[in-house]
Amino acid sequence: MRGAFVAIALMIGALSVTVDSAGAQGCNANNSSEMSMVDPDDGAEQWRTESEWTQESLLLHHDGRLIAATSDIHNSPELFAVDAEDGRELWSTDLPDDYVNDGPAMVDGVVVLLMGQTLRGYDPTSGSELWAQSTGASSSTRIETHEGLVFVFDGTFVVAFQARDGQERWRRETTDDGSNEPMVERDMVFMGQLRGPLLALDPMTGEVLWEGPAPAQKLRRFDVLGTGGGQVIVVDSPRRPDAPERLVAIDLESQKVTWSRDLRGDYYYARMFGDLVFDSAQRLFAIDSRTGEVRWRYRPSSENSHDRVIHATRHADGVFVRWTRTNRVRVLDARSGATKWATRVEGRLIQEPVIQDDVVYQPLFRIRNYYGGDGNTGGLAALRLGSGEPLWSVSTDKAVLELADAGASLAVLAADPLLFCD
């Protein structure tokens, strides 16, 4: 398969749950975590290192280092790096007492974190802070990057920062009070507005390249899904409660609406993959982004009629789909929707898989105690993408929560989640 290792960050803790006299749930701080590396050919562990318990950890692989940002519910958050070869800690930096909204991301040689209303840059070799800039955002939860720039969205504006020094490059406000999801794609920043036209901005300068049509009615959300088939696809959500959400396609050359489709009933949870828009819930629809026509639809069998799609992604000519209740993974033909193969795995399919080469790495989560603690386990399963053939699986004493493609290796996060704890 490959000669490289698979990086596994196992955030494993022995969670202690207490119940007070009123019956309310409370969570103790008696926890620990581990990070380890396994061989991608058979899942065998190569090394393991211990760390403090973290409520959440986001992992980045760069230049032989695994860099993680942690948000701990009992201790101060930190940024740290370990050697990907043997797990030795290379450096550790205390972070301000704030929540990590997004990151770490490597941009122009700088580790970038969005924490609360502040964007921060760190040296990947030492962990020292290089700069910190207030974004002015009140509700930012994510960042996007493009050619050395970091974009922060607030719903009311977008601001671009230079990763190398943290300096603000440009800022543009909208006509709105929030509730839209912009996107950076095709060398443009697409920015929807509730009371104005769709804007396509130059990512380097913030200047308006073109404007799309203004919404035909008052909206409560306006989200950009992506581009495909020469269109930019958006979802607009009217303020009227009886009005359906719509998929709308705007031509990239003429900036005119080419088609629209109501999302009432069958259509919701839309995602954009190449020239197809996948809409999924209890059924899965593939919509041609050029015409808006449904190419095919897939419905689970009658005995699984209450099953729901929780993830669908296109890979080459296949559509990799995961279902909630049956713990089933399935690959459909992207052109026809016909099933190529299907299999069931031992564990809840909560987190998204990573697909490398012809292998699907699927994280697993087995919930036995909804208050956390004893009984919650997890693991990682490797399947052949073309056939569904099981290659190997490993078990952990906690749930694998996140996978990240790290190039030659695969970064994995696992934890005992604090479920329903006050």
Secondary structure as GFF3:
##gff-version 3
##sequence-region A 1 422
A	DSSP	beta_strand	6	10	.	.	.	ID=ss1
A	DSSP	beta_strand	17	19	.	.	.	ID=ss2
A	DSSP	beta_strand	25	27	.	.	.	ID=ss3
A	DSSP	beta_strand	32	38	.	.	.	ID=ss4
A	DSSP	beta_strand	45	52	.	.	.	ID=ss5
A	DSSP	beta_strand	56	62	.	.	.	ID=ss6
A	DSSP	beta_strand	65	71	.	.	.	ID=ss7
A	DSSP	beta_strand	78	83	.	.	.	ID=ss8
A	DSSP	beta_strand	89	94	.	.	.	ID=ss9
A	DSSP	beta_strand	100	107	.	.	.	ID=ss10
A	DSSP	beta_strand	110	115	.	.	.	ID=ss11
A	DSSP	beta_strand	118	122	.	.	.	ID=ss12
A	DSSP	beta_strand	129	134	.	.	.	ID=ss13
A	DSSP	beta_strand	143	146	.	.	.	ID=ss14
A	DSSP	beta_strand	149	153	.	.	.	ID=ss15
A	DSSP	beta_strand	157	162	.	.	.	ID=ss16
A	DSSP	beta_strand	168	173	.	.	.	ID=ss17
A	DSSP	beta_strand	180	181	.	.	.	ID=ss18
A	DSSP	beta_strand	183	185	.	.	.	ID=ss19
A	DSSP	beta_strand	188	191	.	.	.	ID=ss20
A	DSSP	beta_strand	199	201	.	.	.	ID=ss21
A	DSSP	beta_strand	208	211	.	.	.	ID=ss22
A	DSSP	beta_strand	219	228	.	.	.	ID=ss23
A	DSSP	beta_strand	231	238	.	.	.	ID=ss24
A	DSSP	beta_strand	246	251	.	.	.	ID=ss25
A	DSSP	beta_strand	257	262	.	.	.	ID=ss26
A	DSSP	beta_strand	270	273	.	.	.	ID=ss27
A	DSSP	beta_strand	276	280	.	.	.	ID=ss28
A	DSSP	beta_strand	284	288	.	.	.	ID=ss29
A	DSSP	beta_strand	294	298	.	.	.	ID=ss30
A	DSSP	three_ten_helix	302	304	.	.	.	ID=ss31
A	DSSP	beta_strand	309	315	.	.	.	ID=ss32
A	DSSP	beta_strand	318	323	.	.	.	ID=ss33
A	DSSP	beta_strand	328	333	.	.	.	ID=ss34
A	DSSP	beta_strand	339	344	.	.	.	ID=ss35
A	DSSP	beta_strand	354	356	.	.	.	ID=ss36
A	DSSP	beta_strand	359	366	.	.	.	ID=ss37
A	DSSP	beta_strand	377	384	.	.	.	ID=ss38
A	DSSP	beta_strand	390	396	.	.	.	ID=ss39
A	DSSP	beta_strand	399	406	.	.	.	ID=ss40
A	DSSP	beta_strand	409	415	.	.	.	ID=ss41
###
